[in-house]
Amino acid sequence: PQPEYSCALCRDTGYLPHTNERCSCFTRRLVELAMKSDCTLNTQTFEYFDPAVYPPTDGRDISVEMIKIKNYCQAYADSFPHVKYPNLLLSGNTGTGKTFLLNCIASRLRERSFSIVFITAGRLFDILRKYALNQISDIDALLEAELLMIDDFGTEPLFNNITVEYMFLLINERTRLKKPLCLSTNLTPDKIKERYTERIASRLLDKSAFVILHVPGKDIRTGK
């Protein structure tokens, strides 16, 4: 009997027959491994959430607001994909817990066996740049994951036309495929429009498709 291969093109060698070209399955696996390493698995979960780390700010009890946001994120992760608004944008100052909440969502969804790609904006830019320059053959892992999570959106370099054009391509294609997105950003809505143009901002700030959670407070690590 003929052996069964995961990839019929390269027969699981990683390279196409009679050439030195890397198979797309090999590239895809490398991208997946690189992206998954960004997520702090098993060390940041909802069970570790501690409202006591959020001191009052400008007379507001931030801990109460953070409990509500944490409960929303937990309900989102527990109900996914059957949620009214599958796209989530967490915005707020640096150090307010946005990355922690994304990691909590990712950990819960991986427990539920969903395919999650968690990636920093900097690493995403590097992958999109390589794709634009034909250094990698596809970005299928970014498009096909059941949930794409982008941390620190807005901190990646603005490189010629690559950042905005290929970020739009990615976001627009996932929207077309009805594949959800979760993002964290330090940018305000106005800054998102200024940095990425109206095309991307209109996707991310569309309240019929996205829930935007404004994470309050100052940097809990520095108090600023």
C-alpha positions in Angstrom: 0.0 0.0 0.0 1.1 3.6 -0.7 2.0 5.6 2.4 -0.3 8.4 3.4 1.1 11.9 3.3 -0.1 15.0 5.0 1.0 16.9 2.0 0.7 15.2 -1.4 2.8 17.9 -3.1 6.1 17.3 -1.2 5.2 14.0 0.4 6.1 15.5 3.8 9.7 16.3 2.8 9.1 20.1 3.0 10.5 20.6 -0.6 8.9 20.2 -4.0 10.2 17.2 -6.1 13.1 17.9 -8.5 13.5 21.5 -7.2 15.0 23.2 -4.2 11.8 25.2 -3.6 10.3 25.0 -0.2 6.8 23.6 -0.2 4.0 25.9 1.0 3.1 23.4 3.7 6.6 23.8 5.2 6.5 27.6 5.1 3.0 27.5 6.6 4.2 25.4 9.5 7.1 27.7 10.2 4.8 30.7 10.2 2.4 28.9 12.6 5.1 28.0 15.0 6.6 31.5 14.9 3.2 33.0 15.6 2.1 30.7 18.3 5.3 31.4 20.3 4.0 34.9 21.0 1.2 33.7 23.3 2.0 33.2 27.0 0.3 29.8 27.2 -0.9 28.5 30.6 0.6 31.3 32.6 -2.0 33.9 32.0 -5.6 32.7 32.4 -8.8 34.2 33.8 -8.1 32.4 37.1 -5.1 34.7 37.6 -7.0 37.9 37.2 -6.5 40.1 40.3 -8.6 43.3 40.4 -6.5 44.5 43.4 -3.6 45.5 41.0 -5.8 48.3 39.6 -5.6 51.3 42.0 -8.2 54.1 41.9 -7.5 56.6 39.1 -8.8 60.2 39.1 -11.4 59.3 41.7 -12.7 56.2 39.7 -12.7 52.7 41.0 -10.8 51.1 38.1 -11.0 47.6 39.6 -14.8 47.6 39.2 -14.5 48.5 35.5 -11.8 46.0 35.0 -13.9 43.2 36.5 -16.7 44.0 34.0 -14.2 43.9 31.1 -12.7 40.7 32.3 -16.1 39.1 32.7 -17.0 40.2 29.1 -13.8 38.7 27.8 -14.4 35.5 29.7 -17.9 35.2 28.4 -16.6 35.8 24.9 -14.1 33.0 25.2 -16.7 30.6 26.7 -19.3 31.4 24.0 -17.0 31.5 21.0 -17.8 31.3 18.1 -21.5 31.8 19.0 -21.1 35.4 20.0 -23.1 38.4 18.7 -20.0 40.4 17.9 -17.1 38.0 17.1 -14.6 40.8 16.7 -13.0 42.5 19.7 -10.8 45.6 20.0 -9.2 46.4 23.4 -7.8 49.9 23.5 -6.1 51.8 26.3 -2.9 53.0 27.7 0.3 50.9 27.9 0.4 48.5 30.9 -3.3 48.4 31.6 -3.7 44.6 31.1 -4.8 44.4 27.5 -2.2 41.7 26.6 -3.1 39.7 29.7 -6.8 39.7 28.6 -5.8 38.5 25.1 -3.7 35.8 26.6 -6.6 34.7 28.8 -8.9 34.5 25.8 -6.3 32.5 23.8 -5.7 30.1 26.7 -9.4 29.4 27.2 -10.0 28.9 23.4 -7.1 26.6 23.1 -8.5 24.6 26.0 -11.6 24.3 23.8 -9.5 23.1 20.9 -10.0 26.1 18.6 -7.2 27.1 16.2 -5.8 30.4 17.5 -3.0 32.5 16.0 -1.7 34.9 18.6 0.9 37.3 17.2 2.5 40.7 18.1 2.1 43.5 15.6 5.8 43.6 15.2 6.1 39.9 14.2 3.0 40.2 12.0 4.6 43.1 10.1 7.7 41.0 9.6 5.6 38.2 8.1 3.6 40.5 5.9 6.9 42.2 4.7 8.4 38.8 3.8 5.1 37.9 2.0 5.1 41.2 0.1 8.7 40.6 -1.0 8.0 37.0 -2.0 10.2 35.6 0.7 7.3 33.4 1.9 4.7 32.0 -0.5 1.5 32.4 1.5 -0.1 33.7 4.7 -2.7 31.0 4.8 -2.1 30.5 8.6 -3.1 34.1 9.2 -6.2 33.8 7.1 -7.4 30.3 8.1 -7.1 30.4 11.9 -10.5 30.4 13.6 -9.3 33.4 15.5 -6.5 35.8 14.8 -5.2 37.8 17.8 -2.9 40.8 17.2 -1.2 42.3 20.2 0.1 45.9 20.3 -1.5 46.8 17.1 0.0 50.1 16.0 3.5 49.6 17.3 4.8 47.9 14.1 6.9 49.9 11.7 5.4 51.9 8.9 7.4 50.5 5.9 6.7 52.1 2.5 3.3 50.7 1.4 3.6 47.4 3.1 2.2 48.1 6.5 -1.1 49.7 5.5 -1.7 47.8 2.2 -1.0 44.4 3.5 -2.7 45.0 6.9 -5.8 46.0 5.0 -5.5 42.9 2.8 -5.4 40.7 5.8 -8.2 42.4 7.7 -10.4 42.7 4.7 -9.9 39.1 3.6 -10.7 37.8 7.1 -13.8 40.0 7.2 -14.8 38.5 3.8 -14.3 35.0 5.1 -16.2 35.9 8.3 -13.1 35.0 10.4 -13.0 36.9 13.7 -10.2 39.2 14.9 -9.1 40.2 18.4 -6.8 43.2 18.8 -5.1 45.2 21.5 -3.9 48.7 20.8 -2.6 51.8 22.6 -4.1 54.0 19.8 -7.3 56.0 20.1 -9.8 55.8 17.3 -8.5 59.1 15.9 -5.0 57.8 15.9 -6.0 54.5 14.2 -7.6 56.6 11.4 -4.5 58.8 11.2 -2.0 55.9 11.0 -3.9 53.4 8.9 -6.3 55.6 6.8 -10.0 55.4 6.7 -10.1 52.0 4.9 -8.7 50.1 7.9 -10.2 52.3 10.5 -13.7 51.8 9.1 -13.3 48.0 9.5 -11.9 48.1 13.0 -14.2 50.8 14.3 -17.4 49.4 12.8 -19.7 48.9 15.8 -21.9 46.5 13.9 -19.0 44.1 13.6 -16.6 45.0 16.5 -17.0 45.4 20.2 -14.6 48.1 21.4 -13.6 47.8 25.0 -11.8 50.9 26.4 -9.5 49.6 29.1 -9.1 52.3 31.7 -6.4 53.4 34.0 -2.7 54.0 34.0 0.3 51.7 33.6 -0.1 49.3 36.6 3.7 48.6 36.4 4.8 52.2 36.7 1.7 54.1 37.9 2.0 56.6 35.0 
